[in-house]
Amino acid sequence: MPAAVPRSRFRVLILDDHVLFAESLELALTIEGYAVRRIAVAADGRSPQALITSFHRTPPHVVLLDLDLGPWGDGVPLITPMTKAGINVVVVTASVDRLRWGECLHHGARTVLNKSRPLNDILAVVRRINQDLPVQDLDDRESLIALWRDGTREHRALHERLALLTPREETVLGELMRGHTVREIAASSVVSEATVRTQVRSILAKLEVSSQLSAVGVANEAAWRPRSS
C-alpha cells in the first residue's frame, strides 16, 4: 500500500454553489490539516472547460463535486475529464436520485455521498482515499451502476416508441398532455370525435399502454414534447 500523502500536501478542491455548505466543508477539512481550495461557482468567471484545463498543471488529489452547479449546470459531465486527469471525484449532493448516483459512478466517481450525512463521513472518505483504501462497497457500487443502465435502456425504449408517432398523433398527444379531452381536440382541429379516437387508439398501441393517462405518463417520463410545439 502506498504511503499516505502528508495532509498539508494533500490537495482537496470543493466545487459547490451552495456557499454555506461549501464553507463548512472547507473549514472542517482545513482543521483536519488538508490543503483545501474552494471555488465559488456563482462568482467564478471561468468556464468548466477552463477549470478542467487548469487541472493538468496542478491537479487536486480529490474533488468534492456537487451535481447542481448553478450557472454551470449539471456537474456530471465534469466527472469523466477529472478522472482521466487522475483526480479522485467524490460526489456530494442533495439529490436522492439513485439513477443519477449510478450515472456518476459509471463515469468514474469514487463514491456518492448525500449532503444530509455528517461532515465526518465526508472527512472519512477523504482520509481513506489518501490512505489508498476503498470508499464504497463493490456490490453497492455495481448495483447502482446497473440501476442507471437499466434506467437508460428504458428511457431509450420510451423515446423509440414515441418516435413512431405521426405528426398528427404527436399533436393529439400534446393536447392530451395539456389536459384537453377528445371532444375539445376534435373541435379545435375541426375533425370528428371518431377521428380523434382512432388517432388516440393508434397512440396507445404505439406506446404500448392501455389508457390516455398512461400515454401522458410515458410522454412526461421521457420529457417528450411534440415537434410542432
C-alpha positions as CSV (number, residue, x, y, z in Angstrom):
1,M,0.0,0.0,0.0
2,P,1.5,3.4,-1.0
3,A,2.3,5.7,1.9
4,A,-0.3,8.4,2.6
5,V,0.5,11.9,1.3
6,P,1.0,14.3,4.3
7,R,-2.2,16.1,4.8
8,S,-0.6,19.5,4.3
9,R,0.2,18.4,0.7
10,F,-2.9,16.5,0.0
11,R,-4.9,18.8,-2.2
12,V,-8.7,18.9,-1.9
13,L,-10.9,21.0,-4.2
14,I,-14.5,21.8,-3.3
15,L,-16.7,22.6,-6.2
16,D,-20.2,23.6,-5.0
17,D,-22.5,26.5,-5.5
18,H,-24.1,26.1,-2.0
19,V,-21.9,28.6,-0.2
20,L,-22.8,27.8,3.4
21,F,-22.3,24.1,2.9
22,A,-19.0,24.6,1.0
23,E,-17.6,27.0,3.6
24,S,-18.5,24.5,6.4
25,L,-16.8,21.7,4.5
26,E,-13.8,23.9,3.8
27,L,-13.4,24.7,7.4
28,A,-13.7,21.1,8.6
29,L,-11.1,20.0,6.0
30,T,-8.7,22.8,6.9
31,I,-8.9,21.9,10.6
32,E,-8.0,18.4,9.6
33,G,-4.9,19.8,8.0
34,Y,-5.6,19.3,4.3
35,A,-4.6,21.7,1.6
36,V,-8.1,22.9,0.7
37,R,-9.3,25.2,-2.1
38,R,-12.9,26.1,-2.7
39,I,-14.3,27.5,-5.9
40,A,-17.3,29.7,-5.6
41,V,-19.1,28.7,-8.7
42,A,-21.6,31.5,-8.9
43,A,-18.8,34.1,-8.6
44,D,-16.1,32.3,-10.7
45,G,-15.7,33.8,-14.1
46,R,-14.1,30.6,-15.6
47,S,-15.9,28.1,-17.7
48,P,-16.0,24.4,-16.6
49,Q,-13.7,23.7,-19.5
50,A,-11.1,26.2,-18.3
51,L,-11.2,24.7,-14.9
52,I,-10.5,21.2,-16.3
53,T,-7.6,22.6,-18.3
54,S,-6.1,24.1,-15.2
55,F,-6.1,20.7,-13.5
56,H,-3.4,19.5,-16.0
57,R,-0.9,21.8,-14.3
58,T,-1.5,21.0,-10.6
59,P,-4.4,18.6,-10.2
60,P,-6.0,18.2,-6.8
61,H,-5.9,14.7,-5.3
62,V,-9.7,14.9,-4.5
63,V,-12.5,17.0,-5.9
64,L,-15.7,17.1,-3.8
65,L,-18.2,17.8,-6.5
66,D,-21.8,18.9,-6.3
67,L,-24.1,17.9,-9.1
68,D,-26.2,21.1,-9.3
69,L,-23.7,23.8,-10.0
70,G,-25.9,26.8,-10.6
71,P,-24.7,28.7,-13.6
72,W,-22.5,25.8,-14.6
73,G,-25.5,23.4,-14.8
74,D,-25.1,19.7,-14.3
75,G,-21.9,18.5,-12.7
76,V,-22.0,15.0,-14.2
77,P,-20.1,16.0,-17.4
78,L,-17.2,17.1,-15.3
79,I,-16.6,13.7,-13.8
80,T,-15.0,11.9,-16.7
81,P,-12.4,14.5,-17.6
82,M,-11.5,14.8,-14.0
83,T,-11.0,11.1,-13.5
84,K,-9.0,11.0,-16.8
85,A,-6.7,13.6,-15.2
86,G,-6.1,11.2,-12.3
87,I,-8.4,13.0,-9.8
88,N,-10.5,11.2,-7.3
89,V,-14.0,12.5,-7.7
90,V,-16.3,12.3,-4.7
91,V,-19.8,13.5,-5.5
92,V,-21.5,15.3,-2.6
93,T,-25.1,16.1,-3.5
94,A,-28.5,16.8,-2.1
95,S,-30.0,14.6,-4.9
96,V,-31.5,11.3,-3.7
97,D,-32.0,10.1,-7.3
98,R,-30.2,6.7,-7.2
99,L,-30.2,6.5,-11.1
100,R,-28.2,9.8,-11.0
101,W,-25.9,8.3,-8.4
102,G,-25.3,5.3,-10.7
103,E,-24.5,7.6,-13.6
104,C,-21.8,9.3,-11.5
105,L,-20.3,6.0,-10.6
106,H,-20.4,4.9,-14.2
107,H,-18.4,7.9,-15.2
108,G,-15.7,7.2,-12.6
109,A,-16.7,8.9,-9.4
110,R,-15.2,7.1,-6.4
111,T,-18.5,7.3,-4.4
112,V,-21.6,9.5,-3.9
113,L,-22.5,11.0,-0.6
114,N,-25.7,12.8,0.4
115,K,-25.3,16.2,1.8
116,S,-27.5,15.2,4.7
117,R,-24.8,13.0,6.1
118,P,-22.5,14.2,8.8
119,L,-19.3,16.1,7.7
120,N,-17.3,13.4,9.5
121,D,-18.5,10.9,6.9
122,I,-17.1,13.1,4.1
123,L,-13.8,13.6,6.0
124,A,-13.6,9.8,6.5
125,V,-13.9,9.3,2.7
126,V,-11.1,11.9,2.0
127,R,-9.0,10.2,4.7
128,R,-9.5,6.7,3.1
129,I,-8.6,8.0,-0.4
130,N,-5.4,9.4,1.0
131,Q,-4.6,6.0,2.5
132,D,-5.5,4.3,-0.8
133,L,-8.4,2.4,0.8
134,P,-11.7,1.5,-0.7
135,V,-14.5,4.0,-0.1
136,Q,-17.6,2.1,-1.3
137,D,-18.8,-1.5,-1.1
138,L,-18.3,-3.0,-4.5
139,D,-21.7,-4.7,-4.6
140,D,-23.5,-1.4,-3.8
141,R,-21.5,0.3,-6.5
142,E,-22.3,-2.3,-9.1
143,S,-26.0,-2.3,-8.2
144,L,-26.2,1.5,-8.6
145,I,-24.5,1.4,-12.0
146,A,-26.8,-1.5,-13.1
147,L,-29.8,0.6,-11.9
148,W,-28.6,3.5,-14.1
149,R,-28.0,1.3,-17.1
150,D,-31.5,-0.3,-16.8
151,G,-33.0,3.2,-16.5
152,T,-31.1,4.4,-19.6
153,R,-32.3,1.5,-21.6
154,E,-35.9,2.1,-20.5
155,H,-35.6,5.8,-21.3
156,R,-34.2,5.0,-24.8
157,A,-37.1,2.5,-25.4
158,L,-39.6,5.2,-24.4
159,H,-38.1,7.6,-27.0
160,E,-38.1,4.9,-29.7
161,R,-41.8,4.2,-29.1
162,L,-42.6,8.0,-29.2
163,A,-40.6,8.3,-32.4
164,L,-43.2,6.0,-34.1
165,L,-45.9,8.7,-33.8
166,T,-47.1,10.5,-36.9
167,P,-47.1,14.4,-36.8
168,R,-50.8,14.3,-36.3
169,E,-50.5,11.8,-33.4
170,E,-47.9,13.9,-31.8
171,T,-50.2,16.9,-31.9
172,V,-53.0,14.8,-30.3
173,L,-50.7,13.5,-27.6
174,G,-49.5,17.1,-26.9
175,E,-53.2,18.2,-26.5
176,L,-53.8,15.3,-24.1
177,M,-50.8,16.3,-22.1
178,R,-52.3,19.8,-21.8
179,G,-55.4,18.2,-20.3
180,H,-57.7,18.5,-23.3
181,T,-60.4,16.0,-23.9
182,V,-61.1,14.1,-27.2
183,R,-64.1,16.4,-27.8
184,E,-62.0,19.5,-27.3
185,I,-59.3,18.2,-29.6
186,A,-61.8,17.4,-32.3
187,A,-63.4,20.8,-32.0
188,S,-60.2,22.7,-32.2
189,S,-59.0,20.5,-35.1
190,V,-62.3,20.7,-37.0
191,V,-62.5,16.9,-37.2
192,S,-64.9,14.3,-35.9
193,E,-64.5,12.8,-32.4
194,A,-64.4,9.4,-34.1
195,T,-61.3,10.5,-36.0
196,V,-59.5,11.7,-32.8
197,R,-60.5,8.5,-31.0
198,T,-58.9,6.5,-33.8
199,Q,-55.7,8.6,-33.5
200,V,-55.7,8.1,-29.7
201,R,-56.0,4.3,-30.2
202,S,-53.0,4.4,-32.5
203,I,-51.0,6.4,-30.0
204,L,-51.9,3.9,-27.2
205,A,-50.8,0.9,-29.4
206,K,-47.5,2.5,-30.4
207,L,-46.7,3.5,-26.8
208,E,-47.8,0.0,-25.6
209,V,-50.2,1.4,-23.0
210,S,-53.9,1.0,-22.3
211,S,-55.1,4.4,-21.3
212,Q,-54.7,8.1,-22.2
213,L,-53.4,8.7,-18.7
214,S,-50.7,6.2,-19.2
215,A,-49.8,7.7,-22.6
216,V,-49.4,11.1,-20.9
217,G,-47.3,9.5,-18.2
218,V,-44.9,7.9,-20.7
219,A,-44.5,11.3,-22.5
220,N,-43.8,13.1,-19.3
221,E,-41.4,10.4,-18.1
222,A,-39.4,10.8,-21.3
223,A,-39.6,14.7,-21.0
224,W,-41.2,14.5,-24.5
225,R,-42.8,17.3,-26.4
226,P,-44.4,17.3,-29.9
227,R,-42.0,18.6,-32.5
228,S,-44.6,21.2,-33.6
229,S,-44.8,22.8,-30.2
